[in-house]
Amino acid sequence: MIAQSGKMKFGVLLPTREAVMSGRADPSVLYRLAERAETLGFHSVWVGDSLTARPRIDALTTLAAVGARTSRVRLGTAIFLAALRQPILLAYQLASLDWMTGGRIDLGIGYGRRGEAAQEHEFRILGLDPGTRIKISEEAVQIMRRLWRENDVAYEGAFTRFEHVTLAPKPVQPGGVPIWLASNDIEAGLRRVGRHGDAWMNNIKDPGTYRECWQKIRAYAADVGRDPDTIEPGAYFTVAAGDKDAVDEGQRFLAEYYNRPYEAIVKAQLCVTGSWDEVVDYFEAFRKAGARMAVLRFAARDQLSHLEECAEALHRRGLLDQT
């Protein structure tokens, strides 16, 4: 289990989608960002996931490659559509990846946006009903944890049935790969995190709402006899910081990324813009609301420069220690 501390940790999202959008077959930017993030003192690097809705470099393949080039940073998914994968195979892949990286893997699971045609299409082309994606994901979590912790496992669920399965190697991390469950301010999702999540990922836009949701998660955990302090509360920030030109570029970047106006994007998710001091102030507001992990996605063409500027701002405020 992941234990909380009072200090906020910072991770960086690797631009696996932008690698496809650029049209260049050059993984070096992903490697440089991960290596530099480790040197600068960031806690972790993360990757997103999509099959056809927003094409990108495969998440687990990327983490395997980056894991071979780093030694300290944790390697996570923010977020991963587990429902698109067969759970026994996924458990095997993650256990092997955890073994290969010395126990550095975190699995952030999400479900896609309901009613978004491109995302629902991803499920249908694999013969899956998008309306069952959450139940499939819940079942996958149960299966993976049992396979990581037990031998000769049998399981009979609504979507997967098997018997006499022993997975080897097991993950290096005791109990298996930590599972981050995604939920914004949705009661059923918060309940799911409290009862089943090792950690919580979200892009809630307001620190006050974040605090309220975190208290609900803690209460749901206590209701089922869990220690709420073993759940790691995180937050996912999209950041466009610096001078006016940098902020304007970030807004254009996001409009192209989602193929919709920036004004529509900022209504749907947490986007933080302004000077670096203003952005760090926003991080601090979420830390005071309970967040202990921040995953930062940079809305910028030059991701490496944004990483350097972010690190400098965090160092200046005593929030990031160089290794």
Order of alpha helices (4+ residues) and beta strands (2+ residues): beta-alpha-alpha-beta-alpha-beta-alpha-beta-alpha-alpha-beta-beta-beta-alpha-beta-alpha-beta-alpha-alpha-beta-alpha-beta-alpha
